[in-house]
């Protein structure tokens, strides 16, 4: 077993790749409501 708790380096890399995809999906899902809230605060989209 290696440092990541997986039996092979290949298994660890597969897990890391999958985890990054999950992280991206979660960030995208959480980002949408945040973007909408910001648009409501600044309808012009100027950021000021």
LOGU-288568 format. One record per residue: residue in one letter; x negated, y negated, z of N, C-alpha, C in turn. Coordinates in pm, whole numbers, padded with zeros to 5 digits, always signed. Atoms other than C-alpha are relative to their C-alpha. Last residue first. Layout:
N
AXYZXYZXYZ
...
//
This chain:
48
X+00020+00113-00094+01850-04811-00872+00124-00025+00080
X+00085-00039-00110+01826-04478-01049-00026-00111+00100
X+00125+00074+00004+01955-04622-01374-00095+00040+00112
X+00111-00090+00026+02221-04355-01419-00134-00069-00004
X+00074+00051+00115+02496-04616-01453-00117+00089-00036
X-00062-00037+00127+02722-04410-01228-00075-00048-00123
X+00061+00090+00098+02481-04440-00934+00054+00033-00138
X+00060+00114-00071+02644-04292-00620-00054-00104-00098
X-00109+00074-00063+02875-04066-00821-00053-00122+00073
X-00069+00074+00107+02584-03962-01042+00113-00084+00058
X+00081+00116+00034+02386-03869-00731+00065-00084-00109
X-00011+00095-00111+02665-03644-00610-00080-00125-00029
X-00133+00061+00006+02685-03476-00950+00017-00105+00110
X-00002+00094+00113+02309-03418-00952+00134-00071-00011
X+00081+00115-00040+02327-03263-00605-00003-00105-00111
X-00080+00087-00087+02615-03038-00709-00078-00125+00045
X-00116+00055+00071+02408-02913-01005+00087-00086+00091
X+00030+00128+00061+02082-02875-00814+00120-00063-00066
X-00008+00104-00102+02206-02601-00586-00022-00139-00058
X-00136+00002-00054+02283-02368-00876+00016-00109+00106
X-00091+00055+00102+01961-02457-01056+00141-00013+00055
X+00028+00143+00011+01755-02402-00740+00093-00066-00102
X-00053+00064-00120+01923-02066-00679-00020-00152-00008
X-00146-00005+00008+01862-01952-01036+00063-00071+00120
X-00042+00095+00102+01499-02069-01023+00153-00005-00009
X+00021+00134-00054+01437-01887-00693+00048-00107-00098
X-00106+00024-00099+01594-01571-00835-00012-00142+00056
X-00124+00019+00075+01368-01591-01142+00116-00029+00095
X+00006+00133+00060+01064-01644-00918+00128-00029-00080
X-00025+00098-00106+01167-01342-00710-00005-00142-00055
X-00144-00002-00028+01190-01129-01024+00035-00105+00106
X-00067+00057+00116+00839-01226-01129+00150-00011+00024
X+00027+00144+00002+00702-01163-00782+00073-00067-00115
X-00077+00065-00105+00873-00823-00762-00019-00151-00003
X-00140-00005+00043+00734-00715-01098+00088-00071+00103
X-00018+00099+00106+00389-00832-00992+00143-00004-00050
X+00005+00133-00062+00408-00640-00663+00023-00108-00105
X-00126+00020-00072+00521-00324-00842+00004-00139+00063
X-00104+00020+00101+00228-00354-01084+00135-00027+00067
X+00010+00139+00044-00014-00400-00796+00109-00030-00101
X+00094+00026+00109+00106-00071-00657-00003-00149-00031
X+00091-00113+00017+00270+00061-00340-00101-00022-00111
X-00041-00086+00110+00424-00269-00246-00106+00106-00024
X-00090-00102-00048+00385-00433+00094+00051+00093-00109
X-00138+00047+00013+00239-00755-00043+00103+00102+00048
X-00033+00109-00094-00108-00679+00093+00145-00043-00007
X+00080+00121+00008-00134-00343-00090+00051-00108+00096
X-00085+00117+00000+00000+00000+00000-00090-00123+00000
//
